[in-house]
C-alpha cells in the first residue's frame, strides 16, 4: 500500500504500445530526469505530441497508470501497464475507441485509495485542483491507524489506533472503505468517503448496493461481497475479517505464500481430514477453493474467488421477486440506507447504461427531499423521457441553489438551445466552460453556439481549447478547419 502512488519517475515502466482500433502509437519513456508519454498516428501530422507525467498510480503488482496535469486539470493516461501482460494496453472501457481518450478525469474518489492527503476538486469543476491532487504518495500509516501526531510527539508512548481491536463494524470499515465498491456506492448527504477516519463506521458515510439476481463477484474489487457469501464468514461471524488471512503490513514472499495461507486455513480447519488426508499432494488450498479467473472490468488481470467454495460454482444473490432484479444493500455490511441513497443508486445504474431502471429511479427521486444532486438527477431522467418542462424546471431550480452545478448548466443549455434560445444557452455554457475547459461536449456546444451567434473568433478560440485537452477529437478538428478555411461561416442568426 505504501507503493500505491508516487512521483512518475520513481515508478516508470518504459515501453511502447500501438492501439489497433485508433492507430495511435504510445511510448512511455524518461528524458532528462522526467517521465514522459508520447503519442502519434502514422499519416496524421496533427496527432503528434507528448506530455510530461507527474505521478504513478498503482503498486505494480497488478498494474500501473500515470497522472498528468494541463492547466490545473488532472488526468489519467489513456494507457496502463499490466503486470500479467508485462506491457501496455488501453485502459478498461477504451479498448475499441477510434480516438485517443486524452482527457480522462482524475477525481478525489479515484485517488482516495491510492494516496494520502487527497484534496477535493475546486467547486464547480470535475477535476480541477487549486494545487496538487494529493499531498503524499502511497497509503500512509494514518489510513489504518488514525491520527498519529500524539504517537510521534510522545516518542511512541501514546499508541495509535489498532484497527484489529476495534469492534467488528469499525474494524471492518477500515478495509471496506477501499475494498468494497458494490455495483454502486452512494455517499450520504453532506458526506464524502475521502473524509472517512479510522474508528468511524463506514455505514455513516455511504451506502453500498448490489444488483440482486446478478453475478456479484466478477468485478476486480468484489472481495468483500464474495467473502460475505462464504460459509467461512457466515459460520465465523464477527470473528472473521480480512485480517484473518491478510497482513496489512505486507504480503508473504512468493516462496512462502502457499504455506502462509494454508496456515490461515488450518487454523480453523484443524481436523486431520483437512491437514493430512485432504489432497496431501496439493498443499495450496486456494487452487481448489479460491481459484483465479479474469474479472469483467479489468483486462489482463486475475481475480481470486473469495467465496471460498467447497466446489467452485456460480453463486448469485436472491432476487427481490422471481424474474425481477433490484438493488439491495451489500449483504453482511451494517448499513441503513436512506430513501435518498436508494433513489440515487438506481440513478447511478441508469447513468452507466442500464436504462431499464429509469422509471423506477425517477419515481424514487421525486419522492425524497430534494437537494442539488437529487434535482440534477431528476432533470437528467426527465430529459431522457423527453419531459422538457420538468427537466427545464428542475435544472433551473438546481442552478438557483448552486450556480456552480455544471451538469445542470450543461443540460439546461441543451434544452434552451433546442428551443431556439441560443444566447441564453451560450451564456450558461460560457460560465460552465470557464471552470471546466476539459469537458469536450461542453466546449463543442459552446463553440457551436458562438458560431450561430456570429462570433467566429470566440468559436475558434473555444475549439482550440477543446483540442488542447482532447487533441484527437475528430469533430473538433473538422469544425476548426472548416471555420479557418471559410467553409463554415458564422453569420449572426
C-alpha positions in Angstrom: 0.0 0.0 0.0 2.9 2.4 0.7 3.8 2.0 -3.0 0.3 2.7 -4.4 1.4 6.1 -5.8 4.3 8.4 -6.1 6.4 10.5 -8.5 6.1 9.2 -12.0 9.9 9.0 -12.5 10.1 6.6 -9.5 7.5 4.2 -10.9 8.2 4.5 -14.6 7.7 1.4 -16.8 9.3 2.3 -20.1 7.6 0.7 -23.1 5.6 1.3 -26.3 2.2 0.2 -27.5 0.1 0.7 -30.7 -3.6 0.7 -30.3 -5.0 -1.0 -33.4 -8.5 0.4 -33.2 -7.4 4.1 -33.2 -4.0 3.6 -34.9 -2.4 5.7 -32.1 1.2 4.8 -31.1 2.1 5.4 -27.5 5.5 5.5 -25.8 6.4 5.9 -22.2 10.0 6.9 -21.6 12.4 9.0 -19.5 14.2 12.1 -20.6 16.4 14.5 -18.6 15.2 13.0 -15.3 11.5 13.3 -16.1 8.8 10.8 -17.2 7.0 11.3 -20.5 4.2 9.9 -22.6 4.3 10.5 -26.4 1.6 9.8 -28.9 1.4 9.8 -32.7 -0.6 8.4 -35.6 1.1 7.5 -38.9 0.0 9.9 -41.7 -1.7 12.3 -39.3 0.6 15.3 -38.6 -1.9 16.8 -36.2 -1.6 13.8 -33.9 2.0 14.2 -32.8 2.6 15.2 -29.2 4.0 14.4 -25.8 3.0 15.0 -22.2 5.1 15.1 -19.1 3.9 12.6 -16.4 3.7 13.7 -12.8 2.7 10.7 -10.7 2.2 7.0 -11.0 -0.8 5.2 -9.6 -0.8 1.5 -8.7 1.8 -0.6 -6.8 2.7 -2.5 -10.0 1.6 -5.9 -8.5 -1.3 -5.8 -10.9 -0.8 -2.7 -13.0 0.2 0.9 -13.1 -1.1 4.1 -14.7 0.1 7.7 -14.7 -1.3 11.1 -13.9 -0.6 14.4 -15.6 -1.9 18.0 -15.4 -2.9 20.6 -18.0 -3.9 24.0 -16.7 -4.7 22.7 -13.2 -6.9 19.9 -14.6 -5.7 16.4 -13.7 -5.9 13.4 -16.0 -5.1 9.7 -16.2 -3.1 8.4 -19.2 -5.1 6.6 -21.9 -2.9 3.5 -21.5 -1.9 1.5 -18.5 0.8 -1.0 -17.7 -0.4 -4.5 -16.9 1.8 -6.8 -14.8 0.5 -10.1 -16.3 0.9 -8.7 -19.8 4.3 -7.2 -19.0 3.4 -4.3 -21.1 0.9 -1.6 -22.0 -2.7 -1.7 -23.3 -5.6 0.7 -23.3 -7.4 1.4 -20.1 -10.6 -0.5 -19.5 -13.6 0.7 -21.4 -11.4 2.2 -24.2 -10.2 -0.9 -25.9 -12.2 -0.3 -29.0 -12.2 3.5 -29.2 -11.3 5.1 -32.6 -10.0 8.3 -31.0 -7.4 8.8 -28.3 -9.1 9.4 -24.9 -6.7 12.1 -23.6 -8.9 13.8 -21.1 -9.8 11.0 -18.6 -10.5 13.0 -15.4 -8.8 12.2 -12.1 -11.2 12.8 -9.2 -10.8 12.6 -5.4 -12.9 9.5 -5.5 -10.3 7.8 -7.7 -7.4 8.9 -5.6 -8.5 8.3 -2.1 -7.4 4.6 -2.0 -4.0 5.2 -3.7 -2.6 8.3 -2.0 -2.5 10.2 1.3 -3.9 13.7 1.9 -6.2 13.6 -1.1 -7.6 17.0 -1.9 -11.1 17.8 -3.2 -11.8 19.3 -6.6 -12.4 23.0 -6.8 -16.1 23.9 -6.5 -18.0 23.8 -9.8 -15.3 21.6 -11.5 -15.0 18.0 -12.3 -11.2 17.6 -11.9 -9.5 20.9 -11.3 -7.4 21.4 -8.2 -6.0 24.5 -6.7 -2.7 22.7 -6.1 -1.6 19.1 -6.2 -4.4 16.5 -6.0 -2.8 14.8 -3.0 -0.1 15.6 -0.5 1.8 12.4 -0.1 2.3 9.3 -2.3 1.2 5.9 -1.2 -1.1 4.9 1.7 0.4 6.2 4.9 0.1 4.8 8.4 -2.7 7.1 9.2 -5.0 5.4 6.7 -5.3 2.4 9.1 -4.1 3.8 12.4 -5.7 7.2 12.6 -4.0 10.5 13.5 -0.5 9.6 14.7 0.5 13.1 15.9 0.4 12.0 19.6 2.2 8.8 18.8 5.1 10.7 17.2 5.2 13.6 19.7 5.3 11.1 22.7 8.2 9.2 21.1 5.9 6.2 20.7 4.4 6.1 24.2 0.9 7.0 23.0 -0.3 4.1 20.9 -2.1 4.7 17.6 -5.4 3.1 16.9 -5.1 -0.7 16.5 -7.8 -1.5 13.9 -7.8 -5.1 15.0 -9.0 -4.2 18.4 -12.0 -2.1 17.3 -15.5 -3.5 17.4 -16.3 -5.6 14.3 -18.2 -2.8 12.5 -15.4 -0.2 12.9 -12.7 -2.8 12.3 -14.2 -3.9 9.0 -14.8 -0.3 7.9 -11.0 0.2 7.7 -10.8 -2.3 4.9 -14.2 -1.7 3.3 -13.5 2.0 2.7 -11.2 0.9 -0.2 -12.0 -2.7 -0.9 -15.8 -2.5 -1.4 -17.4 -0.9 -4.4 -20.6 -2.9 -4.9 -22.5 -2.2 -8.2 -23.0 1.3 -7.0 -21.9 3.4 -3.9 -23.8 6.5 -2.8 -22.2 8.9 -0.3 -24.7 10.2 2.3 -26.0 13.7 2.1 -23.1 16.1 3.1 -20.6 13.2 3.4 -17.7 12.1 1.3 -15.7 8.9 1.6 -12.5 10.8 1.2 -13.2 12.3 4.7 -13.6 8.9 6.4 -11.4 8.4 9.5 -10.3 5.3 11.3 -12.5 4.4 14.2 -15.6 5.6 12.4 -18.3 3.5 10.8 -18.3 3.3 7.0 -22.1 3.0 7.1 -22.2 6.5 8.4 -20.6 7.8 5.2 -22.1 5.8 2.3 -24.5 3.1 1.3 -23.3 0.2 -0.9 -25.6 -1.7 -3.2 -25.5 -4.7 -5.5 -28.0 -5.9 -8.1 -29.9 -9.0 -6.9 -30.1 -11.8 -9.3 -26.8 -10.8 -11.0 -23.3 -12.1 -10.6 -21.8 -10.0 -7.8 -18.3 -11.4 -7.7 -17.0 -10.9 -11.2 -15.6 -7.4 -10.7 -12.0 -6.8 -9.7 -12.9 -5.1 -6.5 -15.5 -7.5 -5.1 -13.7 -9.4 -2.4 -15.9 -8.1 0.4 -19.1 -9.1 -1.3 -17.6 -12.5 -2.1 -16.3 -13.1 1.4 -19.6 -12.3 3.0 -21.2 -15.0 0.8 -18.8 -17.6 2.0 -19.6 -20.3 4.5 -16.4 -19.5 6.4 -17.6 -15.9 7.1 -21.2 -16.8 7.8 -20.1 -19.5 10.2 -17.4 -17.4 11.9 -19.4 -14.2 12.1 -17.6 -11.2 13.5 -14.6 -13.3 14.4 -13.5 -13.4 10.8 -12.4 -10.4 8.8 -10.0 -9.5 6.0 -7.2 -9.5 8.6 -7.9 -13.2 9.4 -5.9 -14.0 6.2 -4.2 -10.8 5.2 -1.5 -8.8 7.0 -2.0 -5.2 6.0 1.7 -4.5 6.5 2.9 -6.9 3.8 2.4 -10.0 1.7 4.3 -13.2 2.2 7.2 -13.8 -0.1 6.4 -15.9 -3.2 8.1 -18.9 -1.9 6.2 -18.7 1.4 2.8 -17.8 0.0 1.3 -21.3 -0.1 2.4 -22.3 3.4 1.4 -18.9 4.8 -2.2 -19.1 3.5 -2.5 -22.8 4.3 -1.8 -21.9 8.0 -4.6 -19.5 7.9 -7.0 -22.2 6.6 -5.9 -24.9 9.0 -6.1 -22.5 12.0 -9.9 -23.3 11.8 -9.9 -26.4 9.6 -7.6 -28.3 12.0 -9.1 -31.8 11.7 -6.7 -34.3 10.2 -9.0 -34.9 7.3 -8.0 -31.3 6.2 -4.5 -31.2 7.5 -3.2 -34.6 6.4 -5.6 -36.7 4.4 -7.1 -34.0 2.3 -5.2 -33.9 -1.0 -1.7 -34.3 0.6 -0.1 -33.6 -2.8 -1.7 -30.2 -3.1 -0.9 -28.0 -0.1 -2.3 -24.9 -1.8 -5.9 -24.7 -0.6 -6.6 -21.7 -2.9 -6.0 -23.8 -6.0 -9.4 -25.6 -5.5 -11.3 -23.4 -3.1 -10.3 -19.9 -4.2 -9.4 -20.3 -7.9 -8.5 -17.3 -10.1 -10.4 -16.1 -13.1 -10.5 -12.9 -15.2 -12.6 -10.0 -13.8 -15.0 -8.4 -16.3 -13.9 -4.8 -15.7 -10.1 -5.0 -15.9 -8.2 -6.7 -18.8 -5.1 -8.8 -18.4 -5.8 -9.4 -14.7 -6.8 -12.3 -12.5 -9.3 -12.3 -9.7 -9.2 -14.6 -6.6 -12.6 -16.1 -5.7 -13.2 -15.0 -2.1 -16.4 -17.1 -1.8 -14.1 -20.0 -0.6 -16.4 -22.6 -2.1 -16.2 -26.3 -1.3 -16.6 -26.8 -5.1 -16.3 -23.8 -7.5 -19.8 -22.9 -8.8 -21.8 -19.9 -9.7 -23.4 -18.1 -6.7 -25.8 -15.2 -7.1 -27.8 -13.2 -4.7 -31.5 -14.0 -4.4 -33.8 -11.7 -6.4 -36.3 -9.5 -4.7 -39.0 -11.2 -6.7 -38.9 -14.0 -9.3 -37.5 -12.7 -12.6 -37.0 -9.2 -11.2 -33.7 -7.5 -10.5 -33.4 -4.9 -7.8 -30.8 -3.0 -5.9 -30.2 -4.3 -2.4 -27.6 -3.3 0.3 -24.5 -5.4 0.2 -25.2 -8.4 2.5 -23.1 -8.7 5.6 -22.4 -4.9 5.9 -24.1 -2.9 8.7 -25.9 -0.1 6.9 -29.2 1.7 7.0 -29.6 3.3 3.6 -32.0 6.3 3.4 -34.6 6.5 0.6 -32.4 9.2 -1.0 -29.5 6.7 -1.2 -31.6 4.0 -2.9 -33.0 6.6 -5.3 -29.6 7.9 -6.3 -28.2 4.3 -6.5 -30.8 3.5 -9.2 -30.0 6.7 -11.0 -26.3 5.8 -11.0 -27.1 2.4 -12.5 -29.1 4.2 -15.2 -26.4 6.7 -15.9 -24.0 3.8 -16.5 -26.2 2.4 -19.2 -28.9 0.3 -17.6 -31.9 2.4 -18.7 -34.4 -0.3 -17.6 -34.4 1.3 -14.2 -35.0 4.8 -15.4 -38.7 4.9 -14.5 -38.1 3.4 -11.0 -35.2 5.8 -10.4 -37.2 8.9 -11.4 -40.2 7.9 -9.2 -37.9 7.3 -6.2 -36.1 10.5 -6.6 -39.3 12.6 -6.9 -40.4 11.1 -3.5 -37.4 12.3 -1.5 -36.4 15.7 -0.1 -34.7 17.5 -3.0 -31.1 18.7 -2.9 -28.9 19.6 -5.8 -27.7 16.1 -6.6 -31.3 14.8 -6.4 -32.7 17.6 -8.6 -30.0 17.3 -11.2 -30.6 13.5 -11.4 -34.4 14.1 -11.8 -33.6 16.6 -14.6 -31.5 14.0 -16.5 -34.1 11.4 -16.2 -36.9 13.8 -17.3 -34.7 14.8 -20.2 -34.2 11.2 -21.2 -38.0 10.8 -21.1 -38.4 13.9 -23.3 -40.2 15.7 -20.5 -38.6 19.0 -21.3 -40.7 21.1 -19.0 -39.8 19.2 -15.8 -36.2 19.0 -16.9 -36.0 22.7 -17.5 -37.7 23.5 -14.2 -35.5 21.3 -12.0 -32.3 22.3 -13.8 -33.3 25.9 -13.2 -34.0 25.3 -9.5 -30.7 23.4 -9.1 -28.8 26.4 -10.6 -30.7 28.8 -8.4 -29.5 26.8 -5.4 -25.9 26.2 -6.7 -24.8 28.3 -9.7 -21.7 26.1 -9.9 -23.6 23.0 -10.8 -22.0 22.4 -14.2 -24.1 19.3 -15.0 -27.3 21.3 -14.6 -25.8 24.2 -16.6 -24.7 22.0 -19.5 -28.0 20.2 -19.8 -30.2 23.2 -19.3 -28.2 24.8 -22.1 -29.1 22.0 -24.4 -32.8 22.4 -23.7 -32.6 26.1 -24.3 -30.6 25.8 -27.5 -33.1 23.3 -28.9 -35.9 25.8 -28.1 -34.1 28.5 -30.1 -32.7 30.4 -27.0 -29.2 30.2 -28.2 -28.0 33.3 -26.4 -29.2 32.0 -23.0 -27.7 28.6 -23.7 -24.4 30.2 -24.7 -24.2 32.2 -21.5 -24.7 29.1 -19.4 -22.1 27.2 -21.3 -19.6 30.0 -21.2 -19.7 30.2 -17.4 -19.5 26.4 -17.0 -16.7 26.1 -19.6 -14.6 28.8 -17.8 -14.4 26.3 -14.9 -14.4 23.0 -17.0 -12.3 23.6 -20.1 -11.5 19.9 -20.3 -15.1 18.7 -20.9 -15.2 18.1 -24.6 -19.0 18.1 -25.1 -19.4 21.4 -23.2 -16.7 23.1 -25.4 -18.2 21.8 -28.6 -21.7 23.1 -27.7 -20.3 26.5 -26.7 -18.3 26.7 -30.0 -21.4 25.9 -32.0 -23.5 28.5 -30.1 -20.8 31.1 -30.6 -20.8 30.4 -34.3 -24.5 30.6 -34.5 -24.4 34.0 -32.7 -21.9 35.2 -35.3 -18.8 35.3 -33.1 -16.4 33.3 -35.2 -13.3 34.3 -33.1 -14.9 33.0 -29.9 -15.9 29.8 -31.6 -12.4 29.1 -32.9 -10.8 30.0 -29.6 -13.1 27.6 -27.8 -12.3 24.8 -30.3 -8.6 25.3 -29.8 -9.1 24.9 -26.0 -11.1 21.7 -26.7 -8.3 20.3 -28.8 -5.7 21.2 -26.2 -7.3 18.7 -23.8 -8.5 16.3 -26.4 -6.2 16.6 -29.4 -7.7 13.6 -31.3 -11.3 14.8 -31.2 -12.1 14.5 -34.8 -15.3 16.6 -34.8 -13.4 19.4 -33.1 -10.6 19.3 -35.6 -13.0 19.3 -38.5 -15.0 22.2 -37.2 -11.9 24.3 -36.5 -10.5 23.5 -40.0 -13.8 24.4 -41.6 -14.0 27.7 -39.8 -10.4 28.6 -40.5 -10.8 27.8 -44.2 -14.1 29.7 -44.5 -16.1 26.5 -45.4 -18.0 27.0 -42.1 -19.2 30.7 -41.9 -20.6 32.1 -38.7 -23.3 34.6 -39.7 -25.4 36.1 -36.9 -28.7 34.4 -36.6 
